[in-house]
Amino acid sequence: MSSPPQGHAPISDELARRYWEAVVVHGDDPATDMCVHCRRSRCPEWAYAVEQLILADLLDR
Ligand SMILES: [Zn+2]
């Protein structure tokens, strides 16, 4: 008996597009080291989007 491979779940193109958008919008400003949108370093929106892209194998750590 073998179980199906697990690890990353594929996400739809639409979802991936929204995560990429969040990564760009909530990326740290190199000058201040903070999200330009929320004014927080590595804000939750950014962290979540990055995590989802990594899980989907679309982004390297
Ligand atoms: Zn943010």
PDB file of the backbone (N, CA, C, O) and the ligand in Angstrom, with CONECT records:
HET     ZN  A 101       1
ATOM      1  N   MET A   1       0.844  -1.204   0.000  1.00  0.00           N
ATOM      2  CA  MET A   1       0.000   0.000   0.000  1.00  0.00           C
ATOM      3  C   MET A   1       0.876   1.249   0.000  1.00  0.00           C
ATOM      4  O   MET A   1       1.773   1.378   0.833  1.00  0.00           O
ATOM      5  N   SER A   2       0.634   2.124  -0.883  1.00  0.00           N
ATOM      6  CA  SER A   2       1.393   3.368  -0.916  1.00  0.00           C
ATOM      7  C   SER A   2       0.433   4.547  -0.840  1.00  0.00           C
ATOM      8  O   SER A   2      -0.650   4.529  -1.426  1.00  0.00           O
ATOM      9  N   SER A   3       0.844   5.549  -0.122  1.00  0.00           N
ATOM     10  CA  SER A   3      -0.001   6.731  -0.011  1.00  0.00           C
ATOM     11  C   SER A   3       0.455   7.768  -1.029  1.00  0.00           C
ATOM     12  O   SER A   3       1.624   7.794  -1.414  1.00  0.00           O
ATOM     13  N   PRO A   4      -0.450   8.605  -1.455  1.00  0.00           N
ATOM     14  CA  PRO A   4      -0.085   9.639  -2.436  1.00  0.00           C
ATOM     15  C   PRO A   4       0.938  10.603  -1.850  1.00  0.00           C
ATOM     16  O   PRO A   4       0.934  10.865  -0.647  1.00  0.00           O
ATOM     17  N   PRO A   5       1.802  11.121  -2.688  1.00  0.00           N
ATOM     18  CA  PRO A   5       2.816  12.054  -2.188  1.00  0.00           C
ATOM     19  C   PRO A   5       2.191  13.293  -1.577  1.00  0.00           C
ATOM     20  O   PRO A   5       1.239  13.859  -2.114  1.00  0.00           O
ATOM     21  N   GLN A   6       2.737  13.697  -0.460  1.00  0.00           N
ATOM     22  CA  GLN A   6       2.217  14.893   0.171  1.00  0.00           C
ATOM     23  C   GLN A   6       3.330  15.923   0.284  1.00  0.00           C
ATOM     24  O   GLN A   6       4.496  15.603   0.053  1.00  0.00           O
ATOM     25  N   GLY A   7       2.997  17.106   0.624  1.00  0.00           N
ATOM     26  CA  GLY A   7       4.012  18.134   0.778  1.00  0.00           C
ATOM     27  C   GLY A   7       3.420  19.459   0.400  1.00  0.00           C
ATOM     28  O   GLY A   7       3.062  20.257   1.266  1.00  0.00           O
ATOM     29  N   HIS A   8       3.309  19.705  -0.897  1.00  0.00           N
ATOM     30  CA  HIS A   8       2.736  20.980  -1.281  1.00  0.00           C
ATOM     31  C   HIS A   8       1.433  20.769  -2.027  1.00  0.00           C
ATOM     32  O   HIS A   8       1.277  19.815  -2.789  1.00  0.00           O
ATOM     33  N   ALA A   9       0.517  21.665  -1.794  1.00  0.00           N
ATOM     34  CA  ALA A   9      -0.757  21.614  -2.493  1.00  0.00           C
ATOM     35  C   ALA A   9      -0.734  22.652  -3.590  1.00  0.00           C
ATOM     36  O   ALA A   9      -0.410  23.815  -3.350  1.00  0.00           O
ATOM     37  N   PRO A  10      -1.078  22.232  -4.796  1.00  0.00           N
ATOM     38  CA  PRO A  10      -1.112  23.214  -5.878  1.00  0.00           C
ATOM     39  C   PRO A  10      -2.209  24.248  -5.650  1.00  0.00           C
ATOM     40  O   PRO A  10      -3.278  23.922  -5.135  1.00  0.00           O
ATOM     41  N   ILE A  11      -1.949  25.464  -6.025  1.00  0.00           N
ATOM     42  CA  ILE A  11      -2.968  26.504  -5.905  1.00  0.00           C
ATOM     43  C   ILE A  11      -3.290  27.034  -7.291  1.00  0.00           C
ATOM     44  O   ILE A  11      -2.498  26.901  -8.223  1.00  0.00           O
ATOM     45  N   SER A  12      -4.451  27.628  -7.408  1.00  0.00           N
ATOM     46  CA  SER A  12      -4.889  28.113  -8.715  1.00  0.00           C
ATOM     47  C   SER A  12      -4.061  29.329  -9.144  1.00  0.00           C
ATOM     48  O   SER A  12      -3.456  30.016  -8.321  1.00  0.00           O
ATOM     49  N   ASP A  13      -4.054  29.570 -10.454  1.00  0.00           N
ATOM     50  CA  ASP A  13      -3.315  30.731 -10.975  1.00  0.00           C
ATOM     51  C   ASP A  13      -3.827  32.023 -10.365  1.00  0.00           C
ATOM     52  O   ASP A  13      -3.064  32.941 -10.063  1.00  0.00           O
ATOM     53  N   GLU A  14      -5.146  32.067 -10.191  1.00  0.00           N
ATOM     54  CA  GLU A  14      -5.767  33.280  -9.644  1.00  0.00           C
ATOM     55  C   GLU A  14      -5.273  33.528  -8.222  1.00  0.00           C
ATOM     56  O   GLU A  14      -4.947  34.656  -7.852  1.00  0.00           O
ATOM     57  N   LEU A  15      -5.225  32.454  -7.429  1.00  0.00           N
ATOM     58  CA  LEU A  15      -4.771  32.575  -6.044  1.00  0.00           C
ATOM     59  C   LEU A  15      -3.298  32.961  -6.012  1.00  0.00           C
ATOM     60  O   LEU A  15      -2.887  33.824  -5.236  1.00  0.00           O
ATOM     61  N   ALA A  16      -2.507  32.311  -6.864  1.00  0.00           N
ATOM     62  CA  ALA A  16      -1.082  32.615  -6.921  1.00  0.00           C
ATOM     63  C   ALA A  16      -0.873  34.082  -7.288  1.00  0.00           C
ATOM     64  O   ALA A  16       0.007  34.748  -6.741  1.00  0.00           O
ATOM     65  N   ARG A  17      -1.676  34.570  -8.204  1.00  0.00           N
ATOM     66  CA  ARG A  17      -1.551  35.973  -8.628  1.00  0.00           C
ATOM     67  C   ARG A  17      -1.819  36.907  -7.448  1.00  0.00           C
ATOM     68  O   ARG A  17      -1.133  37.914  -7.271  1.00  0.00           O
ATOM     69  N   ARG A  18      -2.824  36.561  -6.645  1.00  0.00           N
ATOM     70  CA  ARG A  18      -3.155  37.405  -5.499  1.00  0.00           C
ATOM     71  C   ARG A  18      -2.062  37.364  -4.447  1.00  0.00           C
ATOM     72  O   ARG A  18      -1.791  38.375  -3.800  1.00  0.00           O
ATOM     73  N   TYR A  19      -1.425  36.200  -4.262  1.00  0.00           N
ATOM     74  CA  TYR A  19      -0.332  36.107  -3.285  1.00  0.00           C
ATOM     75  C   TYR A  19       0.867  36.912  -3.756  1.00  0.00           C
ATOM     76  O   TYR A  19       1.497  37.618  -2.969  1.00  0.00           O
ATOM     77  N   TRP A  20       1.183  36.806  -5.051  1.00  0.00           N
ATOM     78  CA  TRP A  20       2.308  37.592  -5.582  1.00  0.00           C
ATOM     79  C   TRP A  20       2.060  39.076  -5.390  1.00  0.00           C
ATOM     80  O   TRP A  20       2.967  39.835  -5.050  1.00  0.00           O
ATOM     81  N   GLU A  21       0.810  39.481  -5.615  1.00  0.00           N
ATOM     82  CA  GLU A  21       0.432  40.880  -5.450  1.00  0.00           C
ATOM     83  C   GLU A  21       0.671  41.320  -4.007  1.00  0.00           C
ATOM     84  O   GLU A  21       1.201  42.401  -3.752  1.00  0.00           O
ATOM     85  N   ALA A  22       0.266  40.454  -3.063  1.00  0.00           N
ATOM     86  CA  ALA A  22       0.443  40.775  -1.639  1.00  0.00           C
ATOM     87  C   ALA A  22       1.916  40.883  -1.292  1.00  0.00           C
ATOM     88  O   ALA A  22       2.314  41.745  -0.508  1.00  0.00           O
ATOM     89  N   VAL A  23       2.732  40.004  -1.878  1.00  0.00           N
ATOM     90  CA  VAL A  23       4.176  40.043  -1.602  1.00  0.00           C
ATOM     91  C   VAL A  23       4.752  41.375  -2.070  1.00  0.00           C
ATOM     92  O   VAL A  23       5.610  41.958  -1.408  1.00  0.00           O
ATOM     93  N   VAL A  24       4.272  41.850  -3.219  1.00  0.00           N
ATOM     94  CA  VAL A  24       4.772  43.122  -3.749  1.00  0.00           C
ATOM     95  C   VAL A  24       4.247  44.289  -2.920  1.00  0.00           C
ATOM     96  O   VAL A  24       5.009  45.171  -2.525  1.00  0.00           O
ATOM     97  N   VAL A  25       2.951  44.289  -2.661  1.00  0.00           N
ATOM     98  CA  VAL A  25       2.325  45.401  -1.932  1.00  0.00           C
ATOM     99  C   VAL A  25       2.865  45.488  -0.506  1.00  0.00           C
ATOM    100  O   VAL A  25       3.065  46.585   0.016  1.00  0.00           O
ATOM    101  N   HIS A  26       3.103  44.321   0.135  1.00  0.00           N
ATOM    102  CA  HIS A  26       3.489  44.304   1.540  1.00  0.00           C
ATOM    103  C   HIS A  26       4.975  44.017   1.743  1.00  0.00           C
ATOM    104  O   HIS A  26       5.414  43.711   2.851  1.00  0.00           O
ATOM    105  N   GLY A  27       5.735  44.119   0.669  1.00  0.00           N
ATOM    106  CA  GLY A  27       7.158  43.886   0.815  1.00  0.00           C
ATOM    107  C   GLY A  27       7.821  44.952   1.682  1.00  0.00           C
ATOM    108  O   GLY A  27       7.352  46.088   1.755  1.00  0.00           O
ATOM    109  N   ASP A  28       8.913  44.573   2.335  1.00  0.00           N
ATOM    110  CA  ASP A  28       9.632  45.534   3.165  1.00  0.00           C
ATOM    111  C   ASP A  28      10.279  46.609   2.302  1.00  0.00           C
ATOM    112  O   ASP A  28      10.879  46.316   1.267  1.00  0.00           O
ATOM    113  N   ASP A  29      10.152  47.832   2.733  1.00  0.00           N
ATOM    114  CA  ASP A  29      10.855  48.928   2.089  1.00  0.00           C
ATOM    115  C   ASP A  29      12.314  48.864   2.536  1.00  0.00           C
ATOM    116  O   ASP A  29      12.597  48.951   3.731  1.00  0.00           O
ATOM    117  N   PRO A  30      13.251  48.710   1.581  1.00  0.00           N
ATOM    118  CA  PRO A  30      14.662  48.571   1.972  1.00  0.00           C
ATOM    119  C   PRO A  30      15.167  49.746   2.799  1.00  0.00           C
ATOM    120  O   PRO A  30      16.101  49.591   3.587  1.00  0.00           O
ATOM    121  N   ALA A  31      14.571  50.901   2.633  1.00  0.00           N
ATOM    122  CA  ALA A  31      15.029  52.082   3.359  1.00  0.00           C
ATOM    123  C   ALA A  31      14.634  52.025   4.835  1.00  0.00           C
ATOM    124  O   ALA A  31      15.399  52.440   5.707  1.00  0.00           O
ATOM    125  N   THR A  32      13.428  51.506   5.109  1.00  0.00           N
ATOM    126  CA  THR A  32      12.929  51.513   6.483  1.00  0.00           C
ATOM    127  C   THR A  32      12.825  50.116   7.080  1.00  0.00           C
ATOM    128  O   THR A  32      12.653  49.965   8.290  1.00  0.00           O
ATOM    129  N   ASP A  33      12.931  49.077   6.219  1.00  0.00           N
ATOM    130  CA  ASP A  33      12.791  47.697   6.691  1.00  0.00           C
ATOM    131  C   ASP A  33      11.386  47.415   7.210  1.00  0.00           C
ATOM    132  O   ASP A  33      11.190  46.555   8.068  1.00  0.00           O
ATOM    133  N   MET A  34      10.411  48.150   6.678  1.00  0.00           N
ATOM    134  CA  MET A  34       9.036  47.939   7.101  1.00  0.00           C
ATOM    135  C   MET A  34       8.142  47.837   5.875  1.00  0.00           C
ATOM    136  O   MET A  34       8.458  48.359   4.805  1.00  0.00           O
ATOM    137  N   CYS A  35       7.015  47.150   6.059  1.00  0.00           N
ATOM    138  CA  CYS A  35       6.011  47.108   5.006  1.00  0.00           C
ATOM    139  C   CYS A  35       5.546  48.539   4.745  1.00  0.00           C
ATOM    140  O   CYS A  35       5.178  49.258   5.674  1.00  0.00           O
ATOM    141  N   VAL A  36       5.564  48.949   3.472  1.00  0.00           N
ATOM    142  CA  VAL A  36       5.179  50.319   3.164  1.00  0.00           C
ATOM    143  C   VAL A  36       3.682  50.517   3.335  1.00  0.00           C
ATOM    144  O   VAL A  36       3.201  51.647   3.425  1.00  0.00           O
ATOM    145  N   HIS A  37       2.949  49.411   3.377  1.00  0.00           N
ATOM    146  CA  HIS A  37       1.495  49.469   3.465  1.00  0.00           C
ATOM    147  C   HIS A  37       1.039  49.515   4.922  1.00  0.00           C
ATOM    148  O   HIS A  37       0.205  50.343   5.286  1.00  0.00           O
ATOM    149  N   CYS A  38       1.585  48.624   5.756  1.00  0.00           N
ATOM    150  CA  CYS A  38       1.160  48.517   7.160  1.00  0.00           C
ATOM    151  C   CYS A  38       2.153  49.175   8.110  1.00  0.00           C
ATOM    152  O   CYS A  38       1.864  49.348   9.294  1.00  0.00           O
ATOM    153  N   ARG A  39       3.317  49.540   7.595  1.00  0.00           N
ATOM    154  CA  ARG A  39       4.373  50.117   8.436  1.00  0.00           C
ATOM    155  C   ARG A  39       4.780  49.155   9.552  1.00  0.00           C
ATOM    156  O   ARG A  39       4.991  49.558  10.697  1.00  0.00           O
ATOM    157  N   ARG A  40       4.882  47.895   9.196  1.00  0.00           N
ATOM    158  CA  ARG A  40       5.373  46.878  10.118  1.00  0.00           C
ATOM    159  C   ARG A  40       6.407  46.054   9.384  1.00  0.00           C
ATOM    160  O   ARG A  40       6.295  45.852   8.175  1.00  0.00           O
ATOM    161  N   SER A  41       7.421  45.570  10.100  1.00  0.00           N
ATOM    162  CA  SER A  41       8.409  44.708   9.473  1.00  0.00           C
ATOM    163  C   SER A  41       7.810  43.330   9.257  1.00  0.00           C
ATOM    164  O   SER A  41       7.231  42.743  10.171  1.00  0.00           O
ATOM    165  N   ARG A  42       7.954  42.817   8.038  1.00  0.00           N
ATOM    166  CA  ARG A  42       7.425  41.487   7.706  1.00  0.00           C
ATOM    167  C   ARG A  42       6.005  41.324   8.230  1.00  0.00           C
ATOM    168  O   ARG A  42       5.732  40.457   9.059  1.00  0.00           O
ATOM    169  N   CYS A  43       5.122  42.155   7.744  1.00  0.00           N
ATOM    170  CA  CYS A  43       3.754  42.166   8.226  1.00  0.00           C
ATOM    171  C   CYS A  43       3.066  40.831   7.936  1.00  0.00           C
ATOM    172  O   CYS A  43       3.492  40.093   7.048  1.00  0.00           O
ATOM    173  N   PRO A  44       2.013  40.524   8.678  1.00  0.00           N
ATOM    174  CA  PRO A  44       1.331  39.235   8.547  1.00  0.00           C
ATOM    175  C   PRO A  44       0.838  38.956   7.129  1.00  0.00           C
ATOM    176  O   PRO A  44       0.881  37.814   6.672  1.00  0.00           O
ATOM    177  N   GLU A  45       0.375  39.983   6.438  1.00  0.00           N
ATOM    178  CA  GLU A  45      -0.105  39.801   5.063  1.00  0.00           C
ATOM    179  C   GLU A  45       1.014  39.270   4.181  1.00  0.00           C
ATOM    180  O   GLU A  45       0.822  38.351   3.384  1.00  0.00           O
ATOM    181  N   TRP A  46       2.182  39.870   4.343  1.00  0.00           N
ATOM    182  CA  TRP A  46       3.354  39.474   3.562  1.00  0.00           C
ATOM    183  C   TRP A  46       3.775  38.046   3.938  1.00  0.00           C
ATOM    184  O   TRP A  46       4.007  37.205   3.070  1.00  0.00           O
ATOM    185  N   ALA A  47       3.867  37.794   5.242  1.00  0.00           N
ATOM    186  CA  ALA A  47       4.308  36.484   5.718  1.00  0.00           C
ATOM    187  C   ALA A  47       3.375  35.377   5.229  1.00  0.00           C
ATOM    188  O   ALA A  47       3.827  34.303   4.834  1.00  0.00           O
ATOM    189  N   TYR A  48       2.092  35.644   5.258  1.00  0.00           N
ATOM    190  CA  TYR A  48       1.119  34.642   4.830  1.00  0.00           C
ATOM    191  C   TYR A  48       1.255  34.356   3.335  1.00  0.00           C
ATOM    192  O   TYR A  48       1.274  33.198   2.917  1.00  0.00           O
ATOM    193  N   ALA A  49       1.350  35.411   2.538  1.00  0.00           N
ATOM    194  CA  ALA A  49       1.457  35.238   1.095  1.00  0.00           C
ATOM    195  C   ALA A  49       2.732  34.472   0.735  1.00  0.00           C
ATOM    196  O   ALA A  49       2.708  33.578  -0.110  1.00  0.00           O
ATOM    197  N   VAL A  50       3.828  34.825   1.374  1.00  0.00           N
ATOM    198  CA  VAL A  50       5.098  34.138   1.111  1.00  0.00           C
ATOM    199  C   VAL A  50       4.997  32.661   1.489  1.00  0.00           C
ATOM    200  O   VAL A  50       5.463  31.789   0.756  1.00  0.00           O
ATOM    201  N   GLU A  51       4.389  32.397   2.630  1.00  0.00           N
ATOM    202  CA  GLU A  51       4.259  31.008   3.089  1.00  0.00           C
ATOM    203  C   GLU A  51       3.444  30.190   2.092  1.00  0.00           C
ATOM    204  O   GLU A  51       3.798  29.054   1.777  1.00  0.00           O
ATOM    205  N   GLN A  52       2.363  30.768   1.604  1.00  0.00           N
ATOM    206  CA  GLN A  52       1.521  30.048   0.660  1.00  0.00           C
ATOM    207  C   GLN A  52       2.265  29.775  -0.649  1.00  0.00           C
ATOM    208  O   GLN A  52       2.121  28.706  -1.241  1.00  0.00           O
ATOM    209  N   LEU A  53       3.058  30.746  -1.094  1.00  0.00           N
ATOM    210  CA  LEU A  53       3.813  30.567  -2.342  1.00  0.00           C
ATOM    211  C   LEU A  53       4.901  29.510  -2.158  1.00  0.00           C
ATOM    212  O   LEU A  53       5.178  28.742  -3.080  1.00  0.00           O
ATOM    213  N   ILE A  54       5.512  29.464  -0.988  1.00  0.00           N
ATOM    214  CA  ILE A  54       6.524  28.446  -0.712  1.00  0.00           C
ATOM    215  C   ILE A  54       5.878  27.064  -0.672  1.00  0.00           C
ATOM    216  O   ILE A  54       6.404  26.107  -1.241  1.00  0.00           O
ATOM    217  N   LEU A  55       4.739  26.970   0.001  1.00  0.00           N
ATOM    218  CA  LEU A  55       4.037  25.696   0.107  1.00  0.00           C
ATOM    219  C   LEU A  55       3.618  25.198  -1.270  1.00  0.00           C
ATOM    220  O   LEU A  55       3.587  23.992  -1.514  1.00  0.00           O
ATOM    221  N   ALA A  56       3.299  26.111  -2.160  1.00  0.00           N
ATOM    222  CA  ALA A  56       2.865  25.743  -3.502  1.00  0.00           C
ATOM    223  C   ALA A  56       4.056  25.553  -4.436  1.00  0.00           C
ATOM    224  O   ALA A  56       3.884  25.288  -5.625  1.00  0.00           O
ATOM    225  N   ASP A  57       5.267  25.689  -3.889  1.00  0.00           N
ATOM    226  CA  ASP A  57       6.485  25.472  -4.681  1.00  0.00           C
ATOM    227  C   ASP A  57       6.691  26.555  -5.730  1.00  0.00           C
ATOM    228  O   ASP A  57       7.316  26.314  -6.762  1.00  0.00           O
ATOM    229  N   LEU A  58       6.174  27.732  -5.470  1.00  0.00           N
ATOM    230  CA  LEU A  58       6.310  28.832  -6.435  1.00  0.00           C
ATOM    231  C   LEU A  58       7.389  29.810  -6.018  1.00  0.00           C
ATOM    232  O   LEU A  58       7.754  30.714  -6.770  1.00  0.00           O
ATOM    233  N   LEU A  59       7.900  29.616  -4.795  1.00  0.00           N
ATOM    234  CA  LEU A  59       8.879  30.559  -4.271  1.00  0.00           C
ATOM    235  C   LEU A  59       9.909  29.788  -3.456  1.00  0.00           C
ATOM    236  O   LEU A  59       9.568  28.882  -2.697  1.00  0.00           O
ATOM    237  N   ASP A  60      11.163  30.158  -3.624  1.00  0.00           N
ATOM    238  CA  ASP A  60      12.218  29.542  -2.819  1.00  0.00           C
ATOM    239  C   ASP A  60      12.361  30.291  -1.507  1.00  0.00           C
ATOM    240  O   ASP A  60      12.139  31.499  -1.427  1.00  0.00           O
ATOM    241  N   ARG A  61      12.733  29.547  -0.490  1.00  0.00           N
ATOM    242  CA  ARG A  61      12.968  30.175   0.804  1.00  0.00           C
ATOM    243  C   ARG A  61      14.125  31.127   0.743  1.00  0.00           C
ATOM    244  O   ARG A  61      14.467  31.749   1.749  1.00  0.00           O
TER     245      ARG A  61
HETATM  246 ZN    ZN A 101       1.674  44.982   5.086  1.00  0.00          ZN2+
END
